[in-house]
Amino acid sequence: MPSSSPAPRRRPLPPAATNAGVAALLSRLRDAAGQASPRRLLLESLALVLTSGLSSHPALSSRLLNSLLPHFPSTRLPDLLRLLHRDHLTLLLLSSGRNRQTSSLPAASALHALAVSSGHLPTDLRLANSLLSLYLSLGAPDSARRLITDIPRPDTVTWNTLLRACLRSGLLPSARRLFDQMPEPDLVSYNSMLSGYATAGDMAGARQLFDEMPERDVVTWNTMLAGYARSGDMEDAKRMFDAMPERDVVSWNSMLDGYAQARDTAAARAVFDGMPRRSAVSWNVVLALYARLKDWRECLKVFDAMVAVGDTMPNEKTFVSVLTACGSLGDLEKGKWVHGLVRKRWNRLVPDVLLLTALLTMYAKCGVMETAREIFDSMSERSVPSWNSMIIGYGLHGQSEKALELFLEMEKTGPKPNETSFICVLSSCAHGGMVLEGWLCFDRMVRIYGIEPKAEHFGCMMDLLGRAGLLNDSENLIQNLQGKAPPALWGTMISASRTQSNSMLGEFVGKKLIEMKPGEVGPYVLLSNVYAAEGRWEDVDKVRELMKENGVDKHVGLSLVGSSESAEPRVATEEDSVLVRRQDDGAVVLSMLGEMGSNMKLPSEGEPRCRVGRS
């Protein structure tokens, strides 16, 4: 280890001169500050210190140096260290993992050498622990090992630093061995180990350690609570929550998030409404839950309540959920208002690609493609969803050529298109009747990108052919489907055609399914449902006649509900129906009405409609 040499003695400034110089400097700094940014002010301060001869003042010089560290480029750091005095705090700041000047192993090694040469190591245990944490965060265990061998008496902080490093690397067994070897584990040690178990999903090990802990704090309880909630065990999470001697907002948020992940809206809302204090996380969890469930109006209601309460400021995640709801509802007026809030808070937000994509998607869904394109062009980084939203926006609002142009631009300069990208461009081609372009995109998807076509892709192609009146000429596509796609995919296409009100596509695919599987009842039922949705009851009867001709019969319903006498499924009989009807008339009536609604023929416009009243 290099020996530390004493620093040369500097002549102290006279007290009067020192005080006068500092006072003059502060006065000049106040005059120079104005509206300047902190970084510019610090650099001006550096110039003033160097030109005024006050760089020899140790306290002032080191304080300025420490203030400059976050703003100075790492390449000029050696020059800065030569110009100004450094102190113990300087080395601590440089060894902090948050300091970008030492974010590389060479820089960390240089700092280590500087700490040794200045005499701070190995005796300064605080600096040694900070440097040890830096080495471990950089993934340099060999350098960390050499540093530990020079530390004469490692303390609990040293052990905890090593323990956290093991847990961050996912080495739970090694971390447990290290924990068992600790001379005096403290509460931080126990909480770190507990968090390791919970993060790994080992709640049995976490519970055992929890029961062995000599003391616990709110962090301990929150760690267990979050672990149960993350694993989906909300019963144990609720028991832990009820047993907590003290709760904070993190405790409530853990319960809220656990119910939200389980999509238990009622329980999540009960927790949210009962919270004594809410943070931005609380509001965002509920907003994201309603957005995930596509309950857009409730999402906007919660946001309005958040704004009305006014104790929590919306952030990026808040605006993503709300803008998604506005776009899905086509509520342009509300979306513009939310966009105005985003502008007001722009300097306090961290505008990421997700927020900007949600913003442009809202405008695209509302048909304001000019504004959507302005936002898209202003993005320094664009994700695949950003491109997809613009492509489908153009396609849905009658600008199929622009959609295709943007897709081609995405292929050239953007990220690699995914299967959703091709759904967007194929759908755009279908809306614009661009048959040839659609076929070319479909061919590129399969041949160049190696994407296996799914029901949505085939549905877009069938829609494209149907709009162009070419369904009868699509035998090649049908043969391709029959060779590669399972019958379930065809059923999905029929369901998609019903959702999109494309009965011609549904009828076409249904008939092909019957040709493929004439002995299965499913295709007949699906085709019959397509006809029933259109009120084509004569065609429904023809499907039933075809079933009889082909010898296809719909099976009698089976009950898979076991009883104390038998667990085998059995055929439902008329006697069972009578018994069930007597036991629960209301449920049977509702079931009967549902069945009647699916099968009865609606009266024609000239026939009187019967009215059902409630007695």
Beta strands, then each sheet from edge to edge (+ up, - down):
strand 1: 558-559
strand 2: 570-571
sheet 1: 1+ 2-
end
